[in-house]
Amino acid sequence: MEFKTLAGRVGMDNAALDSCLKNETLFKKVRDRMEKSIQADKVEGTPTFFVNGVRLDGETELADFDAAISGAQKSKKKSS
């Protein structure tokens, strides 16, 4: 799927997307964060997600996301 199509599906218009993609400061922040994650978290491929410290790699099932999010919500309630 084309990136602009995906952005449109979540409500972002093409002008806003183009502005973000051309923003050098934002690009540098994203690149720096990506490089930090590669080194610190040993991220070697996409997709890789972290939900409250739980790592989900590759073709992750929806049930695994649900479990990670539910665990994060329970953890947050305990600390509140």
MARRO-228984 format. One record per residue: residue in three letters; x, y, z of N, C-alpha, C, O, CB in turn; residue number from 1. Coordinates in pm, whole numbers, plus 50000, padded with zeros to 5 digits. Last residue first. Glycine has a CB too. Layout:
! MARRO-228984
- resn/n_xx/n_yy/n_zz/ca_xx/ca_yy/ca_zz/c_xx/c_yy/c_zz/o_xx/o_yy/o_zz/cb_xx/cb_yy/cb_zz/resi
- ala/X/Y/Z/X/Y/Z/X/Y/Z/X/Y/Z/X/Y/Z/NUM
...
//
This chain:
! MARRO-228984
- resn/n_xx/n_yy/n_zz/ca_xx/ca_yy/ca_zz/c_xx/c_yy/c_zz/o_xx/o_yy/o_zz/cb_xx/cb_yy/cb_zz/resi
- ser/49857/50304/53988/49781/50429/54010/49731/50440/54151/49665/50538/54186/49663/50436/53915/80
- ser/49968/50060/53950/50058/50166/53993/49986/50297/54021/50046/50392/54072/50164/50189/53888/79
- lys/49754/49909/53860/49818/49872/53987/49905/49984/54040/49916/50003/54161/49901/49746/53969/78
- lys/49701/50028/53613/49600/50037/53719/49661/50005/53855/49626/50068/53954/49484/49941/53690/77
- lys/49930/49952/53470/49906/50094/53496/49806/50110/53610/49824/50197/53695/49855/50165/53370/76
- ser/49892/49676/53452/50010/49728/53521/49991/49875/53560/50030/49916/53669/50134/49713/53433/75
- lys/49665/49669/53293/49660/49616/53429/49775/49669/53512/49758/49704/53629/49664/49462/53427/74
- gln/49772/49779/53056/49662/49846/53125/49652/49800/53270/49632/49881/53360/49529/49821/53052/73
- ala/49962/49586/52991/50006/49723/53018/49898/49799/53094/49929/49876/53185/50041/49795/52888/72
- gly/49795/49366/52943/49894/49361/53050/49942/49500/53089/49961/49528/53207/50012/49276/53008/71
- ser/49658/49462/52718/49584/49432/52842/49679/49427/52961/49646/49478/53068/49509/49297/52829/70
- ile/49872/49475/52539/49801/49598/52577/49724/49576/52705/49723/49663/52793/49707/49643/52464/69
- ala/49941/49203/52520/50041/49302/52563/49974/49430/52611/50015/49488/52711/50138/49332/52449/68
- ala/49700/49091/52426/49756/49048/52554/49857/49150/52607/49857/49179/52727/49823/48911/52539/67
- asp/49678/49224/52178/49573/49238/52278/49627/49202/52416/49601/49273/52514/49452/49150/52243/66
- phe/49903/49126/52047/49892/49269/52076/49790/49292/52187/49815/49369/52280/49851/49347/51949/65
- asp/49824/48857/52035/49946/48893/52108/49949/49042/52142/49991/49080/52251/50070/48855/52025/64
- ala/49598/48871/51874/49583/48824/52013/49706/48859/52097/49693/48887/52216/49559/48672/52015/63
- leu/49709/48938/51629/49629/49037/51700/49613/48999/51846/49613/49086/51933/49492/49053/51633/62
- glu/50045/48819/51587/49900/48797/51586/49830/48906/51667/49887/48959/51763/49866/48658/51642/61
- thr/50311/48949/51402/50251/48929/51534/50100/48916/51521/50036/48995/51450/50287/49045/51629/60
- glu/50555/48901/51218/50412/48887/51194/50342/48848/51324/50319/48731/51352/50385/48780/51084/59
- gly/50803/49080/51409/50754/49011/51289/50604/49009/51275/50535/49103/51315/50804/48872/51289/58
- asp/50773/49102/51768/50850/49102/51642/50773/49035/51530/50690/48947/51552/50983/49033/51662/57
- leu/50731/49278/52051/50654/49200/51955/50723/49214/51820/50730/49323/51764/50503/49248/51948/56
- arg/50820/49315/52388/50863/49321/52248/50779/49226/52163/50760/49110/52197/51013/49286/52236/55
- val/50715/49514/52645/50696/49383/52584/50727/49395/52435/50668/49477/52364/50550/49329/52606/54
- gly/50726/49778/52731/50842/49693/52751/50832/49553/52693/50932/49481/52690/50869/49682/52895/53
- asn/50477/49873/52645/50511/49875/52788/50626/49777/52818/50622/49705/52917/50388/49839/52873/52
- val/50532/49730/52360/50414/49773/52435/50449/49759/52582/50451/49649/52637/50285/49687/52397/51
- phe/50702/49770/52066/50719/49756/52210/50593/49811/52276/50553/49924/52250/50848/49831/52260/50
- phe/50750/49604/51752/50672/49691/51839/50711/49666/51984/50749/49554/52020/50520/49669/51818/49
- thr/50870/49576/51435/50904/49549/51575/50829/49652/51658/50844/49772/51637/51060/49556/51600/48
- pro/50816/49443/51107/50781/49533/51216/50834/49483/51351/50841/49363/51375/50630/49550/51223/47
- thr/51165/49490/51064/51031/49544/51084/50930/49438/51047/50957/49352/50963/51010/49673/51001/46
- gly/51474/49423/51241/51381/49418/51129/51248/49481/51165/51223/49519/51279/51361/49276/51084/45
- glu/51628/49440/51463/51694/49398/51340/51601/49393/51221/51645/49363/51110/51756/49263/51360/44
- val/51697/49591/51760/51595/49581/51656/51665/49551/51525/51752/49627/51480/51508/49712/51646/43
- lys/51833/49614/52004/51868/49507/51909/51757/49482/51806/51729/49368/51770/51896/49378/51985/42
- asp/51803/49827/52163/51700/49724/52173/51723/49608/52078/51643/49514/52073/51565/49784/52147/41
- ala/52030/49986/52103/51993/49955/52242/51899/49836/52253/51914/49753/52343/51928/50076/52305/40
- gln/52047/49991/51813/52160/49959/51899/52116/49911/52038/52160/49805/52083/52251/50080/51914/39
- ile/51789/50049/51727/51863/49939/51664/51977/49895/51755/52000/49775/51773/51919/49982/51526/38
- ser/51731/50275/51879/51657/50150/51900/51729/50031/51842/51731/49923/51902/51518/50161/51839/37
- lys/51909/50458/51764/51919/50425/51906/51849/50293/51935/51902/50209/52008/51859/50539/51993/36
- glu/51805/50471/51504/51940/50420/51525/51962/50380/51671/52027/50279/51699/52044/50525/51484/35
- met/51553/50584/51562/51562/50454/51498/51699/50392/51522/51710/50274/51557/51534/50465/51347/34
- arg/51629/50831/51662/51556/50738/51748/51563/50596/51692/51577/50499/51767/51408/50782/51763/33
- asp/51747/50941/51434/51826/50921/51555/51760/50821/51649/51826/50737/51709/51847/51054/51627/32
- arg/51523/50949/51259/51641/50870/51225/51725/50840/51348/51770/50727/51366/51726/50943/51120/31
- val/51357/51128/51400/51311/50992/51372/51430/50902/51341/51437/50790/51392/51211/50991/51253/30
- lys/51521/51357/51399/51475/51298/51526/51431/51153/51506/51465/51066/51586/51359/51380/51584/29
- lys/51550/51404/51123/51668/51373/51204/51627/51308/51336/51691/51212/51380/51750/51500/51230/28
- phe/51283/51463/51055/51350/51349/50994/51470/51306/51078/51491/51187/51101/51394/51382/50850/27
- leu/51249/51701/51198/51170/51584/51233/51235/51457/51178/51241/51355/51246/51026/51597/51180/26
- thr/51431/51860/51056/51444/51842/51200/51371/51717/51246/51424/51637/51323/51392/51965/51276/25
- glu/51329/51854/50791/51461/51796/50821/51480/51770/50970/51540/51669/51008/51571/51888/50770/24
- asn/51037/51792/50651/51086/51856/50772/51217/51788/50816/51214/51678/50871/50980/51850/50886/23
- lys/50918/51653/50449/51022/51749/50410/51086/51818/50530/51181/51895/50513/50964/51853/50318/22
- leu/50722/51504/50575/50831/51433/50508/50947/51525/50470/51061/51480/50459/50778/51364/50385/21
- cys/50548/51707/50664/50620/51623/50760/50741/51556/50696/50849/51552/50755/50527/51516/50819/20
- ser/50455/51802/50416/50523/51892/50509/50606/51813/50611/50720/51849/50640/50422/51981/50581/19
- asp/50326/51576/50317/50442/51629/50247/50524/51721/50337/50647/51718/50334/50397/51705/50121/18
- leu/50116/51561/50509/50214/51453/50496/50341/51503/50428/50451/51477/50475/50154/51335/50417/17
- ala/49979/51797/50453/50036/51776/50587/50143/51668/50583/50248/51681/50645/49926/51738/50688/16
- ala/49902/51744/50189/49986/51861/50218/50054/51845/50354/50172/51875/50369/49902/51990/50216/15
- asn/49738/51514/50211/49865/51507/50140/49957/51624/50172/50079/51606/50180/49841/51501/49992/14
- asp/49599/51469/50545/49592/51511/50406/49732/51514/50344/49832/51516/50416/49525/51650/50394/13
- met/49508/51202/50749/49612/51300/50720/49604/51339/50573/49601/51252/50486/49753/51244/50754/12
- gly/49331/50994/50816/49286/51133/50822/49390/51239/50795/49363/51357/50815/49229/51157/50953/11
- val/49404/50741/50772/49400/50782/50913/49371/50931/50928/49385/50987/51036/49532/50747/50981/10
- arg/49402/50731/50496/49307/50647/50570/49298/50683/50717/49195/50659/50781/49346/50501/50556/9
- gly/49620/50890/50429/49484/50938/50404/49380/50860/50481/49280/50916/50525/49454/50932/50257/8
- ala/49827/50715/50491/49813/50839/50568/49672/50897/50551/49613/50946/50646/49918/50942/50524/7
- leu/49783/50523/50289/49772/50486/50430/49752/50610/50517/49668/50609/50607/49898/50410/50475/6
- thr/49839/50680/50066/49707/50617/50081/49683/50581/50226/49575/50606/50280/49694/50492/49991/5
- lys/50105/50742/50108/50006/50850/50107/49865/50795/50122/49780/50859/50184/50017/50932/49978/4
- phe/50226/50485/50085/50231/50559/50211/50125/50668/50217/50061/50686/50321/50369/50619/50232/3
- glu/50053/50221/49921/50130/50345/49914/50117/50423/50044/50010/50426/50106/50084/50430/49795/2
- met/50085/49882/50000/50000/50000/50000/50090/50124/50000/50190/50129/50071/49903/50000/50123/1
//
